Amino acid sequence: MIYALVNECIASERERGLGEATCKELSRYLHEFADYCHKKVDSIAHITPDFLRDYVLNRGKGLGPDLIKAVVWSLRKFGAFLVLRDLVSENPARPLRHPKRSPRKELPQYLRSGQLRTLLQSVAIGGDKRDFAILSLICSTGMRPSSVAGLKRCDLIVSAQYVLEHGKGGGYKRTTLSSSLAAILLEYLSSRTDNSPSFFLNDRGRPVSKSWIQRVVKMSGEKAGFNFPVTCNLLRHTFAVHAADRHGKVMTKALMGHRKLSTTAVYTHLSARYFRDFMNQHPYINNGGHNGSH
């Protein structure tokens, strides 16, 4: 019974537009829950708030807050589906609370302006328009690698200079592009001869993945000569410092897609002097425009 309801819940979320990657995550956690319920639950009436609290404590024992948060999120989805089906009157997962994160012990690392320019120049000189476009997009917008991997050609709105970024939970966010970044993306697309709807393709002509983008960013840092790992998170933190320095917490919160201002506040504690001239500009600019020769 629980297995059938879990599958119906996942199908319902997919029909409502939940992203495929997010549906896979939901399926994983709900099927784990169904396995737990197999010998413990005879009817839906047994799925109470106390039962769910016990499950979360059992499932999350010794694990970090991110995983526990994902478990609670999946149970809330399932509970809402049970209400929708009139199987329960109230969502039994509503009383569940996300675990509190411990305060950040260290400020996030970021690239200084000269380091950022060195990285992008190295990729540009290397001659790969795709890699240059990917790093430029992350450095200039703070997009997550999963969002970059999920981009389609149709998500680029050139006339209004933005891309439709696929956010968590299947929603969309308009991410503004500078004119130089838009030109870099268009130059990459113009070099393509395929008909794939995906924005970025790997060397085998398939859509790139999150892990593939992470490897490209790491290798780009190594080729640029950095003696520390360059990651997508590092580039996202770098963009956040740009924005927090120039526009403050409220604007940065919107640009980063943060839910809470406290998440953004950490970036305002970082030194401002390195980023005065770089916000809303592509960091690789030569004589007033982007250098298109790769």
Contacts in CASP RR format, 6 or more apart in sequence:
PFRMAT RR
TARGET T0000
AUTHOR 0000-0000-0000
METHOD contacts of the structure
MODEL  1
MIYALVNECIASERERGLGEATCKELSRYLHEFADYCHKKVDSIAHITPD
FLRDYVLNRGKGLGPDLIKAVVWSLRKFGAFLVLRDLVSENPARPLRHPK
RSPRKELPQYLRSGQLRTLLQSVAIGGDKRDFAILSLICSTGMRPSSVAG
LKRCDLIVSAQYVLEHGKGGGYKRTTLSSSLAAILLEYLSSRTDNSPSFF
LNDRGRPVSKSWIQRVVKMSGEKAGFNFPVTCNLLRHTFAVHAADRHGKV
MTKALMGHRKLSTTAVYTHLSARYFRDFMNQHPYINNGGHNGSH
1 43 0 8 1.000
1 44 0 8 1.000
2 33 0 8 1.000
2 34 0 8 1.000
2 37 0 8 1.000
2 38 0 8 1.000
2 41 0 8 1.000
3 31 0 8 1.000
3 34 0 8 1.000
5 44 0 8 1.000
5 78 0 8 1.000
5 81 0 8 1.000
5 82 0 8 1.000
5 85 0 8 1.000
5 87 0 8 1.000
6 27 0 8 1.000
6 30 0 8 1.000
6 31 0 8 1.000
6 33 0 8 1.000
6 34 0 8 1.000
6 78 0 8 1.000
8 81 0 8 1.000
8 85 0 8 1.000
9 26 0 8 1.000
9 30 0 8 1.000
9 77 0 8 1.000
9 78 0 8 1.000
9 81 0 8 1.000
10 23 0 8 1.000
10 26 0 8 1.000
10 27 0 8 1.000
10 30 0 8 1.000
12 81 0 8 1.000
12 84 0 8 1.000
13 23 0 8 1.000
13 26 0 8 1.000
13 77 0 8 1.000
13 81 0 8 1.000
14 20 0 8 1.000
14 23 0 8 1.000
17 170 0 8 1.000
18 26 0 8 1.000
18 169 0 8 1.000
18 170 0 8 1.000
19 166 0 8 1.000
19 169 0 8 1.000
19 170 0 8 1.000
21 146 0 8 1.000
22 168 0 8 1.000
22 169 0 8 1.000
22 170 0 8 1.000
25 70 0 8 1.000
25 74 0 8 1.000
26 74 0 8 1.000
26 77 0 8 1.000
29 70 0 8 1.000
29 71 0 8 1.000
29 73 0 8 1.000
29 74 0 8 1.000
29 75 0 8 1.000
30 74 0 8 1.000
30 77 0 8 1.000
30 78 0 8 1.000
32 59 0 8 1.000
33 55 0 8 1.000
33 59 0 8 1.000
33 74 0 8 1.000
33 75 0 8 1.000
33 78 0 8 1.000
36 55 0 8 1.000
36 58 0 8 1.000
36 59 0 8 1.000
37 47 0 8 1.000
40 46 0 8 1.000
40 51 0 8 1.000
41 47 0 8 1.000
41 51 0 8 1.000
44 82 0 8 1.000
44 87 0 8 1.000
44 88 0 8 1.000
47 79 0 8 1.000
47 82 0 8 1.000
47 88 0 8 1.000
47 92 0 8 1.000
48 92 0 8 1.000
49 92 0 8 1.000
49 93 0 8 1.000
49 94 0 8 1.000
49 95 0 8 1.000
49 96 0 8 1.000
51 92 0 8 1.000
52 75 0 8 1.000
52 92 0 8 1.000
52 93 0 8 1.000
52 96 0 8 1.000
53 95 0 8 1.000
53 96 0 8 1.000
55 75 0 8 1.000
56 68 0 8 1.000
56 71 0 8 1.000
56 72 0 8 1.000
56 75 0 8 1.000
56 96 0 8 1.000
59 68 0 8 1.000
59 71 0 8 1.000
60 67 0 8 1.000
60 68 0 8 1.000
60 71 0 8 1.000
64 99 0 8 1.000
65 98 0 8 1.000
65 99 0 8 1.000
65 100 0 8 1.000
65 101 0 8 1.000
68 98 0 8 1.000
68 99 0 8 1.000
69 98 0 8 1.000
69 99 0 8 1.000
72 93 0 8 1.000
72 96 0 8 1.000
72 97 0 8 1.000
72 98 0 8 1.000
75 93 0 8 1.000
75 96 0 8 1.000
76 91 0 8 1.000
76 93 0 8 1.000
76 94 0 8 1.000
76 96 0 8 1.000
78 93 0 8 1.000
79 88 0 8 1.000
79 91 0 8 1.000
79 92 0 8 1.000
79 93 0 8 1.000
80 91 0 8 1.000
80 93 0 8 1.000
82 88 0 8 1.000
82 91 0 8 1.000
82 92 0 8 1.000
83 89 0 8 1.000
83 90 0 8 1.000
83 91 0 8 1.000
104 266 0 8 1.000
107 266 0 8 1.000
107 269 0 8 1.000
107 270 0 8 1.000
108 233 0 8 1.000
108 237 0 8 1.000
108 240 0 8 1.000
108 266 0 8 1.000
108 267 0 8 1.000
108 270 0 8 1.000
109 228 0 8 1.000
109 234 0 8 1.000
109 237 0 8 1.000
110 234 0 8 1.000
110 237 0 8 1.000
110 238 0 8 1.000
110 240 0 8 1.000
110 241 0 8 1.000
110 270 0 8 1.000
111 119 0 8 1.000
111 230 0 8 1.000
111 234 0 8 1.000
111 235 0 8 1.000
111 238 0 8 1.000
112 274 0 8 1.000
113 274 0 8 1.000
113 275 0 8 1.000
113 277 0 8 1.000
113 278 0 8 1.000
113 283 0 8 1.000
115 226 0 8 1.000
116 139 0 8 1.000
116 238 0 8 1.000
116 278 0 8 1.000
116 283 0 8 1.000
117 283 0 8 1.000
117 284 0 8 1.000
118 224 0 8 1.000
119 135 0 8 1.000
119 139 0 8 1.000
119 220 0 8 1.000
119 221 0 8 1.000
119 224 0 8 1.000
119 226 0 8 1.000
119 230 0 8 1.000
120 132 0 8 1.000
120 135 0 8 1.000
120 136 0 8 1.000
120 139 0 8 1.000
120 283 0 8 1.000
120 284 0 8 1.000
121 284 0 8 1.000
122 220 0 8 1.000
122 221 0 8 1.000
122 223 0 8 1.000
122 224 0 8 1.000
122 225 0 8 1.000
123 131 0 8 1.000
123 132 0 8 1.000
123 135 0 8 1.000
123 220 0 8 1.000
123 223 0 8 1.000
123 224 0 8 1.000
124 132 0 8 1.000
124 284 0 8 1.000
124 291 0 8 1.000
124 292 0 8 1.000
124 294 0 8 1.000
125 294 0 8 1.000
126 223 0 8 1.000
126 294 0 8 1.000
127 294 0 8 1.000
128 294 0 8 1.000
129 187 0 8 1.000
129 188 0 8 1.000
129 191 0 8 1.000
129 294 0 8 1.000
130 188 0 8 1.000
130 200 0 8 1.000
130 201 0 8 1.000
131 216 0 8 1.000
131 220 0 8 1.000
132 184 0 8 1.000
132 188 0 8 1.000
132 294 0 8 1.000
133 184 0 8 1.000
133 185 0 8 1.000
133 187 0 8 1.000
133 188 0 8 1.000
133 200 0 8 1.000
134 148 0 8 1.000
134 200 0 8 1.000
134 208 0 8 1.000
134 213 0 8 1.000
134 216 0 8 1.000
134 217 0 8 1.000
135 216 0 8 1.000
135 217 0 8 1.000
135 220 0 8 1.000
135 235 0 8 1.000
136 181 0 8 1.000
136 184 0 8 1.000
136 185 0 8 1.000
136 282 0 8 1.000
136 284 0 8 1.000
137 143 0 8 1.000
137 148 0 8 1.000
137 181 0 8 1.000
137 185 0 8 1.000
138 145 0 8 1.000
138 148 0 8 1.000
138 217 0 8 1.000
138 232 0 8 1.000
138 235 0 8 1.000
138 236 0 8 1.000
138 239 0 8 1.000
139 235 0 8 1.000
139 238 0 8 1.000
139 239 0 8 1.000
139 283 0 8 1.000
140 177 0 8 1.000
140 178 0 8 1.000
140 181 0 8 1.000
140 239 0 8 1.000
140 282 0 8 1.000
140 283 0 8 1.000
141 163 0 8 1.000
141 165 0 8 1.000
141 175 0 8 1.000
141 176 0 8 1.000
141 177 0 8 1.000
141 181 0 8 1.000
141 239 0 8 1.000
141 255 0 8 1.000
142 235 0 8 1.000
142 236 0 8 1.000
142 239 0 8 1.000
142 240 0 8 1.000
142 255 0 8 1.000
142 256 0 8 1.000
143 165 0 8 1.000
143 175 0 8 1.000
143 236 0 8 1.000
144 232 0 8 1.000
144 236 0 8 1.000
145 210 0 8 1.000
145 213 0 8 1.000
145 214 0 8 1.000
145 217 0 8 1.000
145 232 0 8 1.000
146 210 0 8 1.000
147 165 0 8 1.000
147 166 0 8 1.000
147 167 0 8 1.000
148 200 0 8 1.000
148 208 0 8 1.000
148 213 0 8 1.000
149 200 0 8 1.000
149 207 0 8 1.000
149 208 0 8 1.000
149 209 0 8 1.000
149 210 0 8 1.000
149 212 0 8 1.000
149 213 0 8 1.000
150 166 0 8 1.000
150 198 0 8 1.000
150 199 0 8 1.000
150 207 0 8 1.000
151 163 0 8 1.000
151 165 0 8 1.000
151 166 0 8 1.000
151 198 0 8 1.000
151 199 0 8 1.000
151 200 0 8 1.000
152 197 0 8 1.000
152 198 0 8 1.000
152 199 0 8 1.000
153 189 0 8 1.000
153 197 0 8 1.000
153 198 0 8 1.000
153 199 0 8 1.000
154 197 0 8 1.000
155 163 0 8 1.000
155 164 0 8 1.000
155 165 0 8 1.000
155 166 0 8 1.000
155 199 0 8 1.000
156 163 0 8 1.000
156 182 0 8 1.000
156 185 0 8 1.000
156 186 0 8 1.000
156 189 0 8 1.000
156 199 0 8 1.000
157 163 0 8 1.000
157 164 0 8 1.000
158 182 0 8 1.000
158 186 0 8 1.000
161 176 0 8 1.000
161 177 0 8 1.000
161 178 0 8 1.000
161 179 0 8 1.000
161 182 0 8 1.000
162 174 0 8 1.000
162 175 0 8 1.000
162 176 0 8 1.000
162 177 0 8 1.000
163 174 0 8 1.000
163 175 0 8 1.000
163 177 0 8 1.000
163 185 0 8 1.000
164 172 0 8 1.000
164 173 0 8 1.000
164 174 0 8 1.000
164 175 0 8 1.000
165 172 0 8 1.000
165 173 0 8 1.000
165 174 0 8 1.000
165 175 0 8 1.000
166 172 0 8 1.000
167 173 0 8 1.000
173 257 0 8 1.000
177 185 0 8 1.000
178 280 0 8 1.000
178 281 0 8 1.000
178 282 0 8 1.000
180 281 0 8 1.000
180 282 0 8 1.000
180 285 0 8 1.000
180 289 0 8 1.000
180 290 0 8 1.000
181 282 0 8 1.000
181 290 0 8 1.000
183 290 0 8 1.000
184 282 0 8 1.000
184 290 0 8 1.000
184 292 0 8 1.000
187 292 0 8 1.000
189 199 0 8 1.000
192 201 0 8 1.000
194 201 0 8 1.000
194 205 0 8 1.000
196 205 0 8 1.000
196 207 0 8 1.000
198 207 0 8 1.000
198 208 0 8 1.000
200 207 0 8 1.000
200 208 0 8 1.000
200 213 0 8 1.000
201 207 0 8 1.000
201 208 0 8 1.000
202 208 0 8 1.000
202 212 0 8 1.000
213 232 0 8 1.000
214 231 0 8 1.000
214 232 0 8 1.000
217 230 0 8 1.000
217 231 0 8 1.000
217 232 0 8 1.000
217 235 0 8 1.000
218 229 0 8 1.000
218 230 0 8 1.000
218 231 0 8 1.000
220 230 0 8 1.000
221 229 0 8 1.000
221 230 0 8 1.000
222 230 0 8 1.000
224 230 0 8 1.000
236 256 0 8 1.000
237 267 0 8 1.000
239 255 0 8 1.000
239 256 0 8 1.000
240 252 0 8 1.000
240 255 0 8 1.000
240 256 0 8 1.000
240 264 0 8 1.000
240 267 0 8 1.000
241 267 0 8 1.000
241 270 0 8 1.000
241 274 0 8 1.000
241 275 0 8 1.000
242 275 0 8 1.000
242 278 0 8 1.000
242 279 0 8 1.000
243 251 0 8 1.000
243 252 0 8 1.000
243 255 0 8 1.000
243 256 0 8 1.000
243 267 0 8 1.000
243 279 0 8 1.000
244 252 0 8 1.000
244 264 0 8 1.000
244 267 0 8 1.000
244 268 0 8 1.000
244 270 0 8 1.000
245 270 0 8 1.000
245 272 0 8 1.000
245 274 0 8 1.000
245 275 0 8 1.000
245 276 0 8 1.000
245 279 0 8 1.000
246 275 0 8 1.000
246 276 0 8 1.000
246 279 0 8 1.000
246 280 0 8 1.000
247 255 0 8 1.000
247 279 0 8 1.000
248 268 0 8 1.000
249 261 0 8 1.000
249 264 0 8 1.000
249 265 0 8 1.000
249 267 0 8 1.000
249 268 0 8 1.000
250 261 0 8 1.000
252 258 0 8 1.000
252 264 0 8 1.000
252 267 0 8 1.000
252 268 0 8 1.000
253 261 0 8 1.000
253 263 0 8 1.000
253 264 0 8 1.000
256 263 0 8 1.000
256 264 0 8 1.000
258 264 0 8 1.000
282 290 0 8 1.000
284 290 0 8 1.000
284 291 0 8 1.000
285 291 0 8 1.000
END
